[in-house]
Amino acid sequence: MSTATTAPKAASTLRGARLPKWAPWAIAAGSVAAGIGISVAAGLHSNIQWALIAAILYILGTYVIAARVENRRQATDRVVTSLVWVAFLLAVVPLASLVWSTVQRGTKVLDVYFLTHSMGVVADSETGGGIYHAILGTLQQVGLATLIAAPVGVLTAIYLVEYGRGNLARAVTFFVDVMTGIPSIVAGLFILSLMLMFDMEPFGFAGSLALAILMMPVVVRSTEEMLKLVPNELREASLALGVPKWRTILKVVLPTSLGGITTGIMLSIARIAGETAPVLLLVFGSKFINANPFEGAQASLPLYIYQQYGSGEVTAYDRAWAASLTLIAFVMILNLVARGIARWKAPKTGR
């Protein structure tokens, strides 16, 4: 008997040809080189122009090369991914440029003396002076605004989530939505009208009231979303044990969502810390240290930046950039603290 030998079959695979992992980087490098070359040939001197040309070439090149090597479906997927990366760079590059410019110009006069002294009798055209009075005013005004807005905002959110039913809840939700988009100058004008009615002079607490109006809807919205994330099973288990609803909210709902609530409050503080319009109307600004927010004009960092830059003096420009860097650092610290609290108070998963 003769045995017939058959050739082994080639292993079938569902995977087609794919671009190597370094292909996107090579396409990006080629697009940048081509964009610069086109800009030089066309006489374009703006970095934005050659960057946009390079981005368009990168997207087109990715699609053409992926379509030839792989297939149209994979090419479309790579184009969408490229669009996401281009959008990310378009958002990050201006932010990075802003931070770099602020750091570069703000470090000229930023030192311990600048942080621990006020302007006092220093003229805008003279060197020296500092922002201690502005830091003190910002801390007091933002702190008082937080003491007003945080409790009211949290309690309002608790009412909307736990008790809110009917026309009153819908009305509160509507006005919170309206207040979320209110311009800061409108809040300042509202408090200013009350000051004029009672013949009051500018003082720091007036700015705190306007900032509290701006902060309150942000706290309500963030707290409301955090409370909605608490599972209803936790509430039902507590109520099934005979615990009153108010105690369930206090002992179960709030501790579960405490991290998110605190994060929302910290982010709302960062939002109002840079407001200038209401402070300009109500606080008026001062070159001297005023530690009493309930009497007399007071300074703040945003108002200090506005006044120094508006003076038109070179030395004042340096102080304005240094104050801007200080304000950015303050907001960044608040964001880092908020992230830390959110991670610390996040529900534990696993064993």
Stockholm file with secondary structure:
# STOCKHOLM 1.0

chainA/1-351         MSTATTAPKAASTLRGARLPKWAPWAIAAGSVAAGIGISVAAGLHSNIQWALIAAILYILGTYVIAARVENRRQATDRVVTSLVWVAFLLAVVPLASLVWSTVQRGTKVLDVYFLTHSMGVVADSETGGGIYHAILGTLQQVGLATLIAAPVGVLTAIYLVEYGRGNLARAVTFFVDVMTGIPSIVAGLFILSLMLMFDMEPFGFAGSLALAILMMPVVVRSTEEMLKLVPNELREASLALGVPKWRTILKVVLPTSLGGITTGIMLSIARIAGETAPVLLLVFGSKFINANPFEGAQASLPLYIYQQYGSGEVTAYDRAWAASLTLIAFVMILNLVARGIARWKAPKTGR
#=GR chainA/1-351 SS CCCCCCCCCCCCCSCCCCCCTTHHHHHHHHHHHHHHHHHHHHTCCCHHHHHHHHHHHHHHHHHHHHHHHSCHHHHHHHHHHHHHHHHHHHHHHHHHHHHHHHHHHHTTTCSHHHHHCCCTTCCTTSSCCCSHHHHHHHHHHHHHHHHHHHHHHHHHHHIIIIICCSHHHHHHHHHHHHHHTCCHHHHHHHHHHHHHHTTCCCCHHHHHHHHHHHHHHHHHHHHHHHHHTSCHHHHHHHHHTTCCHHHHIIIIIHHHTHHHHHHHHHHHHHHHTTCCHHHHHHTBCCSSCCCCTTSSCBCCHHHHHHHHHHTCCHHHHHHHHHHHHHHHHHHHHHHHHHHHHHHHSSCCCCC
#=GC SS_cons         CCCCCCCCCCCCCSCCCCCCTTHHHHHHHHHHHHHHHHHHHHTCCCHHHHHHHHHHHHHHHHHHHHHHHSCHHHHHHHHHHHHHHHHHHHHHHHHHHHHHHHHHHHTTTCSHHHHHCCCTTCCTTSSCCCSHHHHHHHHHHHHHHHHHHHHHHHHHHHIIIIICCSHHHHHHHHHHHHHHTCCHHHHHHHHHHHHHHTTCCCCHHHHHHHHHHHHHHHHHHHHHHHHHTSCHHHHHHHHHTTCCHHHHIIIIIHHHTHHHHHHHHHHHHHHHTTCCHHHHHHTBCCSSCCCCTTSSCBCCHHHHHHHHHHTCCHHHHHHHHHHHHHHHHHHHHHHHHHHHHHHHSSCCCCC
//
